[in-house]
Amino acid sequence: MKSFAFIRPPDSAVAIAAQAESPTAQQGASVRFLAGGTTLVDLMKLNVEGPDKVVDINRLPLDQIESLPDGCLKIGATVRNSALANHPAVLRDYPVLSQAILQGASAQLRNRATTAGNLLQRTRCIYFRDTAMPCNKREPGTGCAAIHGHNRNLAILGTSEHCIANNPSDMCVAMAALEAVIHVTGPKGVRAIPFAEFHLLPGETPHQETVIQPGDLITHVTLPPPVPGNKSLYLKLRDRASYEFALASAAVVLTVAGGRITRARVAMGGIGVKPWRTREVEAALEEQPATETTYQRAAEMAVQGARPQSENAFKIELAKRCLIHALKLAAQPA
């Protein structure tokens, strides 16, 4: 790990000004925000990240969860994952989010990891974390070792010839299905970013993972008011029961009335380069009977366009079965 300057800004304005000094707010930035540090510190130890300055935002007032007058739930950027998963409003109105968080990492990590940090979580592709190997995400233009290497855990949807790394977050899959909005303050003012627009496809620039710009500080996330009568569920399939990343996962938010699905929001994890939400899948479910045939049709649509690699073609069938089972569970009568 290289040496770096460490500062604790007294307010958000100073934090934003310090981070805006970075020539790129993306990967390899010379100035980085620090909250829980469960990703950043690891990558600094591996020399994948080497910031010149680390800006500690833990003392900024960004650690609260509150209900807003319009019925939305506001989640501060530095709210710890464990606090979010166990908050009464989340357990009552957004159980899919609680379930997703509690199935990620370990209790110790959840006690440190934050909402904003999870939104910005980097891939666990072994080639990204090994500086001896080529990686376009870590060092643009060097190539993607995973395409012809070990790729069992990597993405089958949204990939490009430059990168097949998947997004490792469980929390983000649930937030995609819940249609969260990410609120950012930066040199250009305040922005509200719909979750679907936050993460980027790799294309020819896999090092650009989100729409975050130099100086942008995530301040909070809002969840829309829960839809009356909806049920939500997170199902995660992995190699072992704990402390393991998803091979395939599904976050499902359904409203079922009279045996028919009147509203559906679906996102999947483990299989995409970003939390994978497909509107066509939701359209295939809505106004349809809550039956095995409907679920199978939606599952086939969920993996359309998949581009498996040498070791992960099994994810196509696994993802379909994951989604079908999640839909069955979510549609069961209370």
Secondary structure, 3 states (H helix, E strand, C coil): CCCCEEECCCCHHHHHHHHCCCCCCCCCCCEEEECCCCCHHHHHHCCCCCCCEEEECCCCCCCCEEECCCCCEEEECCCEHHHHHCCHHHHHHCHHHHHHHHCCCCHHHHCCCEHHHHHCCCCCCCCCCCCCCCECCCCCCCCEHHHHCCCCCCCCECCECCECCCCCCCHHHHHHHCCCEEEEEECCEEEEEEHHHCECCCCCCCCCCECCCCCCEEEEEEECCCCCCEEEEEEEECCCCCCCCCCEEEEEEEEEECCEEEEEEEEEECCECCCEECHHHHHHHCCEECCHHHHHHHHHHHCCCCCCCCCCCHHHHHHHHHHHHHHHHHHCCC
